[in-house]
Amino acid sequence: MTRIATSPDLHLDRPAAMRPLFKSSELQADFDRDGYVVVPFLDADEVAALNAHYASLNHDHATSQGFHVSLDSTDRAFKRATMDKLQQAARARIDQVFDRARIFVASYVVKEPGPRGIVPPHQDWTFVDESRFVSCTVWIPLARTTVDNGALGVISGSHRLFDHARASPSPQCPTPIGDLMFQIFPFLAIKEMEAGQALIFNNRTLHGSPPNLSEVARVAVGIGVTHEEADLRHHYLLPGASRSRSSATRSSRNSSTSTAIPRCRSSTTRVDGPRAKPPLG
Protein backbone atom coordinates (compact mmCIF):
# COMPACT_ATOMS: atom_id res chain seq x y z
CA MET A 1 0.00 0.00 0.00
CA THR A 2 1.26 3.48 -0.87
CA ARG A 3 1.34 5.69 2.18
CA ILE A 4 0.68 9.41 1.95
CA ALA A 5 3.74 11.00 3.49
CA THR A 6 3.69 13.85 5.96
CA SER A 7 6.28 16.44 6.80
CA PRO A 8 8.62 15.32 9.59
CA ASP A 9 8.56 18.83 11.04
CA LEU A 10 4.81 19.01 11.69
CA HIS A 11 3.69 18.85 15.32
CA LEU A 12 0.58 19.28 17.41
CA ASP A 13 1.25 22.66 18.98
CA ARG A 14 0.67 26.00 17.32
CA PRO A 15 3.88 27.80 16.33
CA ALA A 16 5.18 29.95 19.19
CA ALA A 17 4.72 33.09 17.09
CA MET A 18 0.99 32.39 16.57
CA ARG A 19 -1.38 33.90 19.10
CA PRO A 20 -4.65 32.09 19.92
CA LEU A 21 -7.53 32.78 17.54
CA PHE A 22 -10.30 31.77 19.96
CA LYS A 23 -11.17 33.58 23.17
CA SER A 24 -11.88 30.27 24.90
CA SER A 25 -8.74 28.32 25.77
CA GLU A 26 -10.81 25.11 25.67
CA LEU A 27 -12.05 25.78 22.14
CA GLN A 28 -8.52 26.71 21.09
CA ALA A 29 -7.14 23.44 22.48
CA ASP A 30 -9.83 21.39 20.70
CA PHE A 31 -9.22 23.30 17.45
CA ASP A 32 -5.45 22.78 17.69
CA ARG A 33 -5.89 19.07 18.35
CA ASP A 34 -8.70 18.13 15.95
CA GLY A 35 -8.63 20.88 13.33
CA TYR A 36 -12.27 21.82 13.99
CA VAL A 37 -14.85 22.64 16.68
CA VAL A 38 -18.66 22.77 16.70
CA VAL A 39 -20.34 25.63 18.57
CA PRO A 40 -23.77 27.30 18.83
CA PHE A 41 -23.73 30.32 16.56
CA LEU A 42 -27.00 31.81 15.23
CA ASP A 43 -30.38 31.78 16.97
CA ALA A 44 -33.68 30.76 15.35
CA ASP A 45 -34.62 34.33 14.36
CA GLU A 46 -31.21 34.92 12.75
CA VAL A 47 -31.47 31.64 10.83
CA ALA A 48 -34.97 32.53 9.63
CA ALA A 49 -33.78 35.96 8.47
CA LEU A 50 -30.94 34.45 6.41
CA ASN A 51 -33.25 31.82 4.91
CA ALA A 52 -35.61 34.60 3.86
CA HIS A 53 -32.72 36.59 2.42
CA TYR A 54 -31.44 33.61 0.44
CA ALA A 55 -34.95 32.95 -0.94
CA SER A 56 -35.19 36.57 -2.12
CA LEU A 57 -32.03 36.42 -4.25
CA ASN A 58 -31.73 35.86 -7.99
CA HIS A 59 -29.55 32.76 -8.23
CA ASP A 60 -28.79 32.90 -11.95
CA HIS A 61 -25.50 31.08 -11.29
CA ALA A 62 -27.15 28.08 -9.59
CA THR A 63 -27.09 24.60 -11.09
CA SER A 64 -30.12 22.31 -11.14
CA GLN A 65 -28.10 19.63 -9.35
CA GLY A 66 -24.86 19.75 -7.47
CA PHE A 67 -22.88 22.23 -5.43
CA HIS A 68 -22.68 26.00 -5.84
CA VAL A 69 -21.87 29.11 -3.82
CA SER A 70 -23.09 32.67 -4.18
CA LEU A 71 -19.54 33.66 -5.10
CA ASP A 72 -20.09 31.72 -8.35
CA SER A 73 -22.15 34.65 -9.60
CA THR A 74 -20.50 36.86 -12.22
CA ASP A 75 -22.39 39.90 -10.85
CA ARG A 76 -19.96 41.84 -8.65
CA ALA A 77 -22.72 43.87 -7.04
CA PHE A 78 -24.60 40.68 -6.14
CA LYS A 79 -21.51 39.14 -4.57
CA ARG A 80 -20.64 42.26 -2.61
CA ALA A 81 -24.20 42.74 -1.32
CA THR A 82 -24.40 39.09 -0.29
CA MET A 83 -21.05 39.22 1.49
CA ASP A 84 -22.06 42.41 3.32
CA LYS A 85 -25.35 40.84 4.45
CA LEU A 86 -23.65 37.68 5.77
CA GLN A 87 -20.87 39.59 7.49
CA GLN A 88 -23.43 41.84 9.18
CA ALA A 89 -25.40 38.79 10.36
CA ALA A 90 -22.32 37.03 11.76
CA ARG A 91 -20.18 39.89 13.07
CA ALA A 92 -21.45 40.01 16.64
CA ARG A 93 -21.04 36.26 17.16
CA ILE A 94 -17.64 36.28 15.45
CA ASP A 95 -16.50 38.87 18.00
CA GLN A 96 -17.81 36.69 20.86
CA VAL A 97 -16.06 33.51 19.71
CA PHE A 98 -12.81 34.85 18.25
CA ASP A 99 -10.11 37.11 19.63
CA ARG A 100 -9.46 40.05 17.27
CA ALA A 101 -10.50 38.32 14.07
CA ARG A 102 -11.23 39.57 10.57
CA ILE A 103 -13.74 38.20 8.09
CA PHE A 104 -12.19 37.91 4.65
CA VAL A 105 -14.95 36.20 2.68
CA ALA A 106 -18.60 35.17 3.11
CA SER A 107 -20.95 33.22 0.87
CA TYR A 108 -24.01 31.03 0.77
CA VAL A 109 -22.92 27.41 0.28
CA VAL A 110 -25.64 25.38 -1.40
CA LYS A 111 -26.11 21.74 -2.29
CA GLU A 112 -29.08 21.18 -4.59
CA PRO A 113 -31.03 17.90 -4.44
CA GLY A 114 -29.59 15.13 -6.58
CA PRO A 115 -26.77 12.60 -6.75
CA ARG A 116 -24.23 14.91 -8.42
CA GLY A 117 -23.59 17.09 -5.39
CA ILE A 118 -20.85 15.03 -3.80
CA VAL A 119 -17.83 17.08 -2.65
CA PRO A 120 -14.78 14.81 -2.15
CA PRO A 121 -12.36 15.34 0.73
CA HIS A 122 -10.10 18.33 0.13
CA GLN A 123 -8.27 21.14 1.86
CA ASP A 124 -9.14 24.77 1.24
CA TRP A 125 -6.68 27.22 -0.28
CA THR A 126 -3.87 28.84 1.67
CA PHE A 127 -4.96 32.35 2.64
CA VAL A 128 -2.28 33.49 5.13
CA ASP A 129 1.30 32.88 6.20
CA GLU A 130 0.59 29.70 8.17
CA SER A 131 3.84 29.90 10.13
CA ARG A 132 2.33 32.93 11.90
CA PHE A 133 -1.43 32.79 11.40
CA VAL A 134 -4.31 30.39 10.86
CA SER A 135 -7.37 30.78 8.66
CA CYS A 136 -10.61 28.89 9.12
CA THR A 137 -14.12 28.56 7.75
CA VAL A 138 -17.19 29.08 9.91
CA TRP A 139 -19.76 26.76 8.26
CA ILE A 140 -23.35 27.35 9.40
CA PRO A 141 -26.26 25.25 8.08
CA LEU A 142 -29.58 27.08 7.83
CA ALA A 143 -31.54 23.83 8.32
CA ARG A 144 -30.82 20.56 10.11
CA THR A 145 -28.15 18.64 8.20
CA THR A 146 -27.70 14.88 8.10
CA VAL A 147 -25.84 12.36 5.98
CA ASP A 148 -28.95 12.24 3.75
CA ASN A 149 -28.97 15.93 2.77
CA GLY A 150 -25.28 16.69 2.44
CA ALA A 151 -23.96 17.38 5.94
CA LEU A 152 -20.30 18.37 6.12
CA GLY A 153 -17.71 15.83 7.25
CA VAL A 154 -14.13 16.25 8.48
CA ILE A 155 -11.10 14.06 9.11
CA SER A 156 -9.95 14.82 12.63
CA GLY A 157 -6.30 15.84 12.91
CA SER A 158 -5.79 16.05 9.15
CA HIS A 159 -4.69 19.70 9.42
CA ARG A 160 -1.34 18.31 10.63
CA LEU A 161 -0.72 16.02 7.65
CA PHE A 162 0.63 18.35 4.94
CA ASP A 163 2.50 21.65 4.83
CA HIS A 164 2.30 22.54 1.13
CA ALA A 165 0.93 25.79 -0.30
CA ARG A 166 -2.65 25.06 -1.41
CA ALA A 167 -3.07 26.87 -4.71
CA SER A 168 -5.75 27.48 -7.32
CA PRO A 169 -7.10 26.39 -9.68
CA SER A 170 -7.99 22.80 -8.96
CA PRO A 171 -7.22 20.20 -10.27
CA GLN A 172 -4.49 21.90 -12.32
CA CYS A 173 -2.46 22.51 -9.17
CA PRO A 174 -1.86 19.03 -7.72
CA THR A 175 -2.38 18.17 -4.06
CA PRO A 176 -0.87 15.43 -1.90
CA ILE A 177 -4.07 13.37 -1.88
CA GLY A 178 -4.57 13.73 -5.65
CA ASP A 179 -6.44 10.72 -7.03
CA LEU A 180 -6.99 9.34 -3.52
CA MET A 181 -9.82 11.78 -2.75
CA PHE A 182 -12.60 9.25 -3.16
CA GLN A 183 -10.62 6.46 -1.51
CA ILE A 184 -10.41 8.45 1.71
CA PHE A 185 -14.08 9.52 1.63
CA PRO A 186 -15.09 6.75 4.09
CA PHE A 187 -12.78 8.32 6.68
CA LEU A 188 -14.87 11.51 6.84
CA ALA A 189 -16.74 11.91 10.12
CA ILE A 190 -20.07 13.38 9.02
CA LYS A 191 -21.22 16.07 11.45
CA GLU A 192 -25.00 16.10 11.69
CA MET A 193 -25.93 19.58 12.90
CA GLU A 194 -28.88 21.72 13.87
CA ALA A 195 -29.69 24.95 12.07
CA GLY A 196 -27.58 27.78 13.45
CA GLN A 197 -24.76 25.66 14.81
CA ALA A 198 -21.30 26.33 13.37
CA LEU A 199 -18.61 23.89 12.32
CA ILE A 200 -15.41 25.93 12.49
CA PHE A 201 -12.57 24.16 10.69
CA ASN A 202 -8.95 24.96 9.92
CA ASN A 203 -8.55 25.52 6.17
CA ARG A 204 -5.87 22.80 6.28
CA THR A 205 -8.39 20.24 7.57
CA LEU A 206 -9.62 17.66 5.07
CA HIS A 207 -13.37 18.01 4.66
CA GLY A 208 -16.09 17.05 2.21
CA SER A 209 -19.74 16.06 1.99
CA PRO A 210 -22.05 13.43 0.47
CA PRO A 211 -24.75 14.35 -2.06
CA ASN A 212 -28.06 15.86 -1.02
CA LEU A 213 -30.60 13.06 -1.45
CA SER A 214 -33.48 15.04 0.06
CA GLU A 215 -36.05 16.98 -1.93
CA VAL A 216 -34.94 20.49 -0.94
CA ALA A 217 -31.70 22.43 -1.26
CA ARG A 218 -29.28 22.31 1.65
CA VAL A 219 -28.39 25.95 2.28
CA ALA A 220 -25.49 26.90 4.54
CA VAL A 221 -23.32 29.94 5.13
CA GLY A 222 -19.53 29.85 4.84
CA ILE A 223 -17.46 32.63 6.42
CA GLY A 224 -13.68 32.89 6.18
CA VAL A 225 -11.96 34.13 9.35
CA THR A 226 -8.35 34.80 10.34
CA HIS A 227 -6.33 36.97 12.74
CA GLU A 228 -7.10 40.64 12.21
CA GLU A 229 -3.42 41.50 11.64
CA ALA A 230 -2.84 38.77 9.02
CA ASP A 231 -2.13 39.78 5.43
CA LEU A 232 -4.16 37.78 2.92
CA ARG A 233 -2.24 35.72 0.37
CA HIS A 234 -3.29 33.69 -2.63
CA HIS A 235 -1.20 31.07 -4.41
CA TYR A 236 -2.20 30.48 -8.02
CA LEU A 237 -1.00 28.87 -11.20
CA LEU A 238 0.58 31.49 -13.44
CA PRO A 239 -1.56 32.00 -16.55
CA GLY A 240 -0.07 30.10 -19.47
CA ALA A 241 2.35 28.13 -17.27
CA SER A 242 2.62 24.40 -17.79
CA ARG A 243 2.95 21.89 -15.01
CA SER A 244 6.54 20.96 -14.22
CA ARG A 245 7.62 17.39 -14.93
CA SER A 246 9.82 17.38 -11.86
CA SER A 247 8.46 16.47 -8.47
CA ALA A 248 9.07 17.24 -4.82
CA THR A 249 8.82 14.30 -2.48
CA ARG A 250 7.60 14.92 1.06
CA SER A 251 8.57 12.09 3.37
CA SER A 252 7.89 11.02 6.93
CA ARG A 253 10.29 9.56 9.45
CA ASN A 254 7.81 6.72 9.88
CA SER A 255 7.05 6.11 6.21
CA SER A 256 8.79 3.49 4.12
CA THR A 257 7.29 4.93 0.94
CA SER A 258 6.03 8.36 0.02
CA THR A 259 3.81 10.10 -2.48
CA ALA A 260 5.50 12.48 -4.91
CA ILE A 261 3.82 15.89 -5.20
CA PRO A 262 4.30 17.46 -8.65
CA ARG A 263 5.39 21.07 -8.47
CA CYS A 264 2.90 23.67 -9.56
CA ARG A 265 4.41 26.93 -10.73
CA SER A 266 2.72 29.46 -8.55
CA SER A 267 2.84 33.04 -7.42
CA THR A 268 1.93 34.43 -4.02
CA THR A 269 0.05 37.70 -4.08
CA ARG A 270 -1.01 39.79 -1.11
CA VAL A 271 -4.56 40.97 -1.61
CA ASP A 272 -6.91 43.42 0.10
CA GLY A 273 -9.91 41.13 -0.31
CA PRO A 274 -11.03 37.90 -1.96
CA ARG A 275 -10.43 38.31 -5.70
CA ALA A 276 -10.95 34.66 -6.49
CA LYS A 277 -13.62 32.25 -5.36
CA PRO A 278 -12.41 30.17 -2.39
CA PRO A 279 -13.98 26.81 -1.60
CA LEU A 280 -16.10 27.01 1.53
CA GLY A 281 -16.96 23.40 2.28
Summary of the structure (lengths in Angstrom):
residues: 281
radius of gyration: 18.3
end to end distance: 29.0
largest distance: 55.4
contacts: 872
relative contact order: 0.24
helix: 21%
strand: 29%
